[in-house]
Amino acid sequence: MHYQPRPEDVRFLLNAVLDAPTRLRALAPFAEVDEPLQSQVLEEAARFVGEVIAPLNREGDEVGCRFDGGEVVTPPGFRAAYQAFVDGGWPALSAATEDGGQGLPAVLEAILYEWLSAANHGFTMAPGLLHGAYACLKHHGSDELKARYLQKIATGEWLATMCLTEAHAGSDLGQVRTRATAQADGSVRVNGSKIFISGGEHDLTPNIVHLVLCRLPDAPAGPKGLSLALVPKRLPDGARNAVHCERIEEKMGLHGSPTCTMRFDDATGWLVGEPGRGLAAMFVMMNAARLHVALQGIGLLDAAWQKADAYAAERRQMRAPGAAPASRGTEVADLIAEHPAVRRILDTQRAWIEGSRALAYRSALMLDVATHDSDPKARERAQRWCSLVTPVLKAACTQQAFHGASDCLQVFGGHGYVREWGVEQVVRDARVTMIYEGTNEIQAIDLLVRKVLPDGGAALSAVLLELRDTLDASREADADVQRRLAQLRYLGTTVAMAAHANPVLPYEVADDFLRVTALTLMAWAWARIEVAAPDDADRLRAAAAFRRWVLPEFEMRLGIVKRACEGVALAHSAQEASR
């Protein structure tokens, strides 16, 4: 079966849980974006993804990309599908109208890319960086560069890449060696090699805009000496630039996306932003990309869950324990969906999907608030939410995508391990999301060491208090969430104090702290969902699964961090006593 988006699930979250239409109409650029318009966009997006993109997924995986003498041929059907994607205006969904875009909210683009990833992750890697490249160039590019490239990127007429990684410099970008030499005409000549470049070469668009992290000759060592250059595959006069694809990787998954080793041999480019400020410009791309990777995780988990749920509703094995289910009829065996072990798997994944969506869509809404709200304090609050929650979602959603998809494969038994049913592809495709755009370990360090500790947990506390104020303490579920919010606030302060005695401690417990944060946010999301759907049996069953099978991890992770902090305090006391 092909993946099929379900707009009704999304509309429920946007309208009933997040009140998105009201929030968006309060922002000047979206005053006319009412609920019917949002619904129309979602319906058309669902149709396009389900009918055009999803059917190419299996062949994209089995045939993959072909490398031939420096050129890359994408899988059958990808070129035509991408052209249809561009013709439909989908790349330009949230770009500004003056740049050829449709000027729609970021949350609609986020939902589109979640569905695209679920339907065909390999295909979606091609346009996946357009939103980040567009934002980077719009905020940091010169007027000349924007005039030449911005609209082409906004509309998807030309695709873009993010060229960071080198063979010796993966997560440690301070070691980047690619060089850029200034020329008299204002351009730069770029020399060096990059690896793991998604879409570095392909046949989908006539030009590819590479955004390359590089170092000027007089730049200091380390990350502060890095600049960003725009290096096109084809120069403004149409000539081929000195940009070469040397090979494409043979990968565990994502066979429909070419992962390239790129070589720049005195290639012509132009600086984006100020010299030595390349990381600041690049992080505009990376922050947008990290939220979209979280959405990839949600989409991939949904794809696996759809397959497992459909299979469990058809496959019969043995009698389920307990009273005879209505689905038994005259059959000698029950549907495996009636077996508690299978039901637990399915309901747990549903809980992760819906709760994560609520948080990711709220984050996308906050991106629009941070950009367009007339109130500076509202913009500050929205930016604070995005800064803290983005690394949490990137790590938690991608981890669940891989492990949850593996659980969904388990529903199929041996059939899940063979290609016929398609769920094994989801497991393979999902694994890389835990690695790229900053490994999940780096996300955890970013959250705790860079976002929480510098102000002693004040920003985190402000976000958690905002969530607390949306809850009704008279409801048992809401009161429980308020208690967890308070525990997380205190935990942030506790780690900040312990870090003074042992600066290494935060790096040791960062993963656990992120999990506590993720589970707290999920608990808040499910509390809001239950209020919005008090009579929805399927959602209430997923909510119960969340509380029974997911939320108990909160106490375990909380205990790990607290005990580590207590250990630091005891060691510090012993050291003081020995003096």
N, C-alpha and C positions, 0 to 999 in steps of 0.2 A: 504494500500500500504506500502511496505517496503521502507526504505530510500535507495536512489541510489546516490552514489558519482558522481560528474560531473567533470572529469579531465580537460575538456576543459576550465572551469571557472578558475581553479587553474593555468593552463598553461598560460592563459592570464595574470594573475597577476604576476607570476614568470618571464615571458619572456618580456612582453610588458611594464609592469609598474615598476618592480623592477630590471630588467636586471640581474636576478639571475645567469644564466649560466656564464656570464662574470665575475661577482663578485666571484663566487665560483672557477672558473678555475684559478683565481689569487692567490688562497690559495694552498700551496704545496700539502696537502693531497687529494685535489679534482681536481687536474690538468686534470685528465682523466674523470671527471664527466661532460660530455657535455649534451646538450639539449636532444638528442635522448635517452641517458641513463636515464635521469630524467623522461622523458615521459614514457619510458618502465616501470620504477618502479611505477609511478603513475597509469598507466593502470592496472597493475597486482594488486596493492593495492585496486583499485576501484572494480575490479572483486571479489577479496577475501571478501572484506567488504560487498559488495552487495549480494553475493551469499551464503556466509557461516555465517556471523555474524548477518546481519540484520534480517533474517528470525526467529532468536531465540528471538527477542526482546519482543514480546507480551507474549510468554509463560514464559519467564524469569520473567516478571512482574506479571503474574497471578498465577503462581505456586510458584515462589520465592525460597528462600533457606530454607532448613529444618535442624533444630537443634535436635540432638539425642545423649544424653549422652556424651556431650563434643565434638562430631564430627559434622561437617557441610557437608550436601549434597547440591551441587549446582543444579540449574534447569536443566531439561532435555536438552541434547545436548551441554551443556557448556563444559564438559570435552573433548569431541571429537573435538569441535571447538577450544579449547585452544591448544590441541595437534597439530591440523592442523596449528594453528598460529605459534607455535614453529617450526614445521617441515618446514614451509615456510620461516623461518629465519626472520620473522617480528620483534620479540623483539630485535634482534641484529642489526637492520638497521643502527644506527649511532654509535654503539660501535666500539672501535678500533679493527682492524683485529688481533692484537696480543692477544686480549682477546676473540677471537671467534666471533667478530662482522664483519659487512660488510664495516665499515669505510665510510659510506655515510653521506652527510650533515645533520645537525640537522633540517633544514627546511623540508626535506622529512619525517623525523620522526614526526615532528609537524603536517604535513598534514595528515599523516596516523592516528594519534590519534584524530585529529578533526573528521575525517570520522568515526572512530570506535565509538566515543562518540555519534555522530549523529545517527548511526545505532543501537547501543545497549549500552547505558550508563552503565547499570548494569554489563554487561560482561567486559567492558573496565576498570572498577575500579580495576579488578584483576591485569592486567599488567601495570596499569597506573603509578605505582611508580617505575617500574624497572629502568627507565632512571635516576631518582634521586638517587636511592640506588646505582646504578652502579657508578655514578659520585662521590657520597660521599665516597664510599669504595676506588675508584681509587685514590682520592686525599688525603685521610686521613688514610686509612687502612695500617696496617703493611704488610710487604712482606709475612709473613706467612698467614695472613687472606686473602690477595689478591690471593695467590696461591690456597687456599682452596675454596674460595667463588666467586671470581670476574667473572670467566668465566661462572659459573652456573647462576649467575644473568644476565650477559650480554646476554646470549642465551635464557633466560626465562625458562631454565630447572628447576630452583627453583624460586619461587616468593618471594617478600619482602614486609615488612610493615614498617610504620613509627609510632612508639609508643610514642606519646607525651602526649596526654590528660589524665588527671585524674579527678575523680569526682569533686574535689574541685579546680582543676587547668585546666581551659580551655585555654583561650587566655593568661592568666597570668602564663606563664611557670615557673616563679620564685618560685611558690609554689609547684613544683613537689616534691613528697616525696619518690618515688621509690628509693630503696637503692641498691648500689653495693659494695660488700666487696672483697677486693683484696685477692687472694690466692697465696700460695707459688709457684705454677706452672705457674704463670703469667695470669691466668684466673681471673674472678670475679664471685661472686655469687650474683644473682639479686633477690630482693624481693620487691613485690609491685603489684599494680593493675593499669590497663589502660582501658579507655573506648573509644568508637567510633573508634575502630581500623578496618579500611577497610581491608577485607581479612585476618583477624587474624587467621582464621581457615577455611579450605576448602579441597576439594578433587581433586583439579586441578593439584597439583604437590606433589611429595613425601616429599619435605622439604619446610619449609617457614623460611626465614631469617628475624628475627625481629630486627630492629634498635631501641633501647630503650633509651630514655632520663632518666638519673638516677643521683644519688648523692652519692659520696664516703663519708665514715664516717667523715672525717676531713674537708669536703668541707664547705665553707662559705655559709650562707643563700643567697637566691636570684639567679638570672640567671647565675651569674658568677661562681657559684659552681656546675654547671651541667656538667656531662660527658655523653658520648654516648657509649653504649655497643651493640655489635652484639650478639644476643641470638638466636640460631637456634632451630627450632622445634625438629630436630634430630641432635644428636651429631656426631662428625666425625666417631665414631665406630658404628653408626647406631642405638644406643639406643635412646629412647624417652627422651627428656629433660623435666624438671619440668616446662613446659609451658602449661597452661590450658585455654581453652575457657569456660567461665562460662555461657554465654548466647549470643544470637544475638538479635539485636533491631528490634522491629516492627516499620517500618518507613512509612512516607508519600509516599516516592518513592524509587527508586533504590532497588526494591525488589530482583533483581537478584544478588545483592552484599551483602555478609554477613558483617554486622557492629557489631563487637564483643567486649565483655568485656573480657579482658585477665588478668590472674593472673600468676605471676611469683613466684614460691615457691622454693627459693634457686636454681634457674635455673642457669646453667653454661653459661657464656658468656665471651667475650673479649672486651676490650676497643678499640674504633675506635678513633684514634687521641689522643691528650694529655689529661690527667686528667684536668677537669675544663674547657675544650674547646669544650664541647659537642654541644653547640648552634652553634658555628662556623662551625662544621662539619655538623650539621643537616641542617643549612641554605643552604648548597649546594643542598640538596634535596628539600628544600622548595622553593627556587628561581626557580628551574626547574619546580617544581610542579605548581607554580602560573601561569607561562606562559601556561602550559598545561591545567589548569583550565579555563583560558581565551579561549583557543581553544575549550574546552568542551562547553562553552557558545555559541561560534560561531556555532559549529556543531549542538547543540540542537535547536538553532534558525532556522538554515537551515532545520532541520528535520521538524519542525513545519510549516515553510514556504512552503516546498515542498507539504505537505499534504493540506494546505489551498489553495495554488495556483492550485493544481489539482482539488480540490473540486469546487473552484470558476469557473473553466473552464468547469464544467459539470452541475452545479446546476442552474436552471432557476427560477427566481422570479420577477414578475412585469416587467414593462417597465422602462428602464433606462432613466433618463432625457436627453434632448438634441436630436441631430440628431440620426436617427436609425442606430445602429451599423451594420456592415457587418455580424456579427454572428447571427443576428436576423432571417434572412431568412423568413420563413413562420410561425415561432413560435409565440405564443401569449405572451410569457414572454422572457425577456432577461437573458443572463448569468449574475450571480451576479458579475462576474469579470468586467462587464461593468458599474456597479454602482459606482459612485465616492467614496462613503464611504468605500466600499470594496477595491477599487483600491488603496485608500490611505493607508489602512492597509498593503496590499501586497507590494506596492512599498516602503513603509517606512522600512519594515523588510528587503527587498532586499538591501536597502541602507546601513543598519547596517551590514548586512552579508558581503557585498563586501568591504566596507570601513574598517571594523574590520579585515578582512582577510589580506588586504594589510599591515596593521600595524603589525599584529601578524607574518606574514611571514617575514616582514622586521626585526622584533625582532629576529626571529629564525636565519636569515642570520647573524645578528650582533653577535649572540652567537658564530657562527663559526669564524667570523672575530676576535672576542675577544680572541679566543683560538689559532687560527692558523696564523693570519697575521704576516708577518715578520717585519712590521713597528710598533714600540712601540706606536707611536702616534695614529695610526689607531686602535690598540687594545684598547687604552685608550678611544677613541671616541666611539667605539662600546660598551664598558663596561658602559660608561656613559649613552648611549641610553637605554641599557637593565635595568640599575638600576632605571632610572626615569620612563620608559614607562611600565615596567612589572606591577607595582601596578595599573596603570591607566587601562590597558587592563583587568586585573583580575576583577576589580570592574565594569567597564563599560560593558564589554561583558557578564558577568554573570547577571547583572541587566537586560540587554536587553533580555537575553535568557528567563528569567522568565516572564517579562512583555510583551515582544514581542510574546512569545508562547501563553500567555493568549489572546493577540489580535488576533492571528491566530485562536485560539479556537472560538473566536467571529464570525469569518467568517462562521463557521458551524452552527451558531445558536444553537438550542437545541441539534442537532446531535453531536456537539462538546463536550457536557457535558456527553455523554455516551461513554462506552469503545469501541464500535464498530469501531470508526474511528481512534482511537489511539492518537489523539492530546492531550487528557487530561493526558495521561501518560507523555508526554513531559513536560507539565506544572509541574506535580508532581516531575519528575526527576530533572528538572532544578532548583528547589527552593534551594536545598542544596548547589549549587555552589556559592551562595552569602554568605555562612557561612564558609565552610571549607577552609583549607589552609590560614587562616586569614580572618576574616569577612571583608566585603567591607568597613566598617567604619575604621577598622584597616589599610586597604590598603590606604585609604585617609589620615590618620594620618601619615603613613609611607612616603607617597609622600611629604606632605607639611612640616611636623615637622622634619623628619629625612633626607629627600633628598633635599628639596628646601631651607629651612631656614638656615641651618648651614653655608652655604657659601654666604648667602644673595641673592640667586637666580642665582649665577654665572653659575652653571652646567646646570640649566634649560635654561638659556639664551644662552649658547653655543649650546645646542641641537636645540633650536628654530632658531638660526641664520643659522645653517647648513640646516635646512628645507627651510628657506627663500631663500637661495642661489640656491635651485633647481627650483625656480619658475620664471616665466617671467612676470614682472610687466606690460608689454604691454597688457597682457590678462586680461580682467575684472575679471574673476574668480580668477586668481592667485593674482591679486592686492588685492582683498578682503581677501584672506587668509593671505597675508603679513601683512595687517592691523590687523588681529586677532592675528597673531603671536606677533606683537609689543605690542598689548594690554595685552597679557598674560605675556610677559616679564616684562612690567611695573607693572602688578598686583603682580607678585612674589616679586618685590622690595618693593611695597607698604605694603604687608602683613609683610614682614621682618621688616620694620620700625615700623609698628603698634605693632608688637609682643614685641618690647622692652618696650612699655608702658603697654601692657596687655598680659602677657604670655599665658593666657587662650584662647585668641582670635583664634589662629590657629586651636585649637581643635574644636572650634565652627563652623568654616567655611571650614574645611578640605573637607567635601563632596562636597561643592559648588566649591571649587578650583579644585578638581579632575574632576568634570563635565566640567568646563571651559577648562581644559587641554584636556580631551577626545574629546570634540567637535572641538577644534582647530586642533588636530591631524587628526580627521576624515575629516575635511574640506581640510586639506593638501592632504590626501589620495584621496579624490574624485577629487581634481584638477588634480592630476597625472593620475587618471583613465580616466578622460574626454580627456586629451591630447592624451592618448594611444588609445582611441576608439571614435574618433570624429563622426563616422557614425553608431554607434551601438545604435539602437533605444531603446532597453530594458535598457541598461546602462544609456543612457541619461535621460530616464524617471525616473530611480532610483536616478540619480544625482539631478534632479529637485525636487523629493520628499524629498531628504536630505535637500536641501536649503529651501524648503517651510515648511516642517513639523518637522524637527529635529533641524536645525541650530538656529532658533529663541530662543531656550533655552539658547544659549550662552549669549545673552544680559541679560536675567533674572538672570542667575547665576553670571555673571560678576557684575551686579548691587548689588546683595546681598553681595558679598565680599567687594566691594568698600564702600557701605554704612556702613558696620560693621567697616571697617577701619576708615572711617570718624567719626563715633561715638566715637571710641577710641581717636582719635585726639582731638575732642571737649571736651571729658571728661578730657583728660590730660591737655588741655589748661585751663579749668575751675579750675582744681585742683591747677595748678601753680599760677593762678590769685588770689586764695584764701589764698595763703601763705603770 
